Amino acid sequence: MVRAAQPSSLNRWRDRATALSPLLADALDACAGQPLDEAGCADVLDLLDMLGCDAQTLAAALWFELARVAPAVWTARSESLPADVQRLVAGQQAAEQVWALHAQKRTPERAAEGLRRLLLAIIRDLRVVFILLARQLARMRAAVAWPAEEAAALARLTRDIHAPLANRLGIWQLKWELEDLAFRYLQPDTYRRIAKLLDERRADREAFIRQSLDELQHDLEAAGIHAELAGRPKHIYSIWKKMQRKALEFSDLYDIRAVRVLVDSVSDCYAALGVVHARWPHLPGEFDDYIARPKGNGYQSLHTAVLGPSGKTLEVQIRTHEMHRANELGVAAHWRYKEGGSADAEFEAKIAWMRKLLDARGEDDSKLAADLHTELLEDRVYLLTPKGEVFDMPHGATVLDFAYHVHTEVGHRCRGAKVNGRIVSLTFQPQSGDRVEILTTKIAEPSRDWLSVHHGYLNTSRARDKVRVWFRKLAHDANVAAGRAMFERELKRMALPAVSAADVAKLPAHFNLKTPDDLLVAVALGEVTPGQLTRVLQEAAQPPAPLVTQSATPVASRHATLDHSALSIQGIGNLLTTLARCCQPLPGDPVRGFITRGRGVSVHRADCASLARLARRDPDRVIEVNWGTASAQAYEVDIEVRGYDRKGLQKDITSVISNANTHIIASSSRLFVHTGEVEMRFTLRVRDYEQLSILLAKLQALPNVIDARRVGVG
């Protein structure tokens, strides 16, 4: 049951059609004669107008309601509407998914926070938030006439999602009413009791406030301070919260009597505070300076409590007019878009960035919209389980990462996944709002391939650590054997000769390990890659030589000793740098720096396990480093790929080569009809040894590929 429709309620807006944007006027015309709750729609438009929202936002609020009651009309008209309006309507429709998830179960605070994060992640235009808040407040106002059970369900949604969002955005004008109405429907007896206590003392309180205002106005004028004074309304929900938080009775609350002082400047705020404290005694411990130290959601004001007329306590809030407007309307206070403007890591970062962007009031509106589209790209994705639980993951996480995030055993037993009901590979990267179902077997049996960064199964260190722990529990001999097999396979793939026991014995020291067995275990656990081992061996055998084929010449010469001056350290000038022995970074490798004690900056590969351990221990000492121009060097090399012929095989191989940022200089292929095998040879231009190793690993992972290796050298 909803509030009775009043067909004339939108007529106020239609009467102003000539003064309205054609876009909004068109939406109003489309609504005429449709079975809409016009009173509710008018209430939403009034609230959005109060928030200062643009015509596109107001029009989108009407088109969304029209799409619900007359889908045929929306289908016929939607394609002719501006892309921004279509996106705003789509955002409201996406939000319905969150409402449905909330309705499925009683939502605890942790789950409610996940739903709030999901909501902001799935809508691509943040103006949708203002429509959602305005519509919810309009519905809450109308719910006075609803059955108690329906009103309570709406109130729970408001309490869990909408009121906290309004609070995060600092939109007090909506926040306090959403909270009060939700409290009224969820705890009607307590609400009525506090309302009755407020009413019983209203006459005395209003007389006291008038006297306080008269005395304070006189003193401010005498001090030459221009100010606007008013009694401050105290909201029932905030009264109850304070009673609960401080274990106080209603009679013990000092801020039931409160006034607000609005002045022209920050200096006037502190001058007015001096006037207040000169007029009335200040209550010790009851002063907060939210101007010097704003609240997390941007709220600014001075709060003080004094003994006012007749010795009664009085709360005084002092702020500038600009602070008051920002406090009441939050980010909406400066939310400006031109007609046709567009707007497109982590929930808190998004809110903080919104405030930072919207405080830049001197900039062109179209630039604000473009910046918003660029800056609010998600660095987290919010994914759903089949039961509707929300998990947030780093951007780029795979479904296998998600499995380990849900539970370690789920990851160990994972053998497949469905995203939105469709079977996907374990390397698939879902997007915010996707529903992910993990397919498991009864036996936990992770694959060692999951530890390889080249295969792309796991992109989070947390998941890789869990897989390493599983393999570490295996018998030591099994890990040694697996590491040796991986090492030998890499030697063969890179066309390097067999390694003597003496050469192998020298390797552990390069990785801060003691014995060859320790090194092979590290290889088996993915802490050292086979490519790192073979690279160290090759450079030890021929330190000055670049990576070349038998007949190839380097495109750019390479010195035996790395030029450290090519390293660029973010935010720091010349500084001592050393290359970490654990991962042996070379020009072109993604690198990061770690500030050591006494040895300057130690430069590691970005995926170095030792760096990850150091970062967990001292994250503040990790800094950004890049190679500058050192990565511009390149070398030619021949590779061979063998596999069983299939449609699209050559296309897949060349795509992998291209995506690896390598260039094909020459290629040839031949088919062996009697075996169905195909052999392809490529001459490539690669950056360095590690790049070649990664490329060969990716090629060998392709379906139907038997082997991918470097053509023999020497």
Secondary structure, DSSP 8 states (H G I E B T S, - for coil): ------GGGGHHHHHTGGGS-HHHHHHHHHHTTS---HHHHHHHHHHHHHTT--HHHHHHHHHHHHHHH-HHHHHHHHTTS-HHHHHHHHHHHHHHHHHHHHHHS---HHHHHHHHHHHHHH-S-THHHHHHHHHHHHHHHHGGGS-HHHHHHHHHHIIIIIHHHHHHTT-HHHHHHHHHHHHHHHSHHHHHHHHHHHHHTHHHHHHHHHHHHHHHHHHHHHTT--EEEEE----HHHHHHHHHHHT--GGG-STTSEEEEEESSHHHHHHHHHHHHHHS-EEEEEEEETTTS--TT----EEEEEE-GGG-EEEEEEEEHHHHHHHHHGGGGG----TT------HHHHHHHHHHHHT-TTS-HHHHHHHHHHHT--SEEEEE-TT--EEEEETT--HHHHHHHH-HHHHHTEEEEEETTEEE-TT----TT-BEEEEE-SS----GGGG-TTTTS---HHHHHHHHHHHHTS-HHHHHHHHHHHHHHHHHHTT-----HHHHHHHHHHTT-SSHHHHHHHHHTTSS-HHHHHHHHHHHHSTT--S--SS---SS---SS--GGG-EETT--S--EEE-TTT---TTS-EEEEE-SSS-EEEEETT-HHHHHHHHH-GGGEEEEE-GGGGG--EEEEEEEEEE--TTHHHHHHHHHHHTT-EEEEEEEEEETTTTEEEEEEEEEESSHHHHHHHHHHHHTSTTEEEEEE----
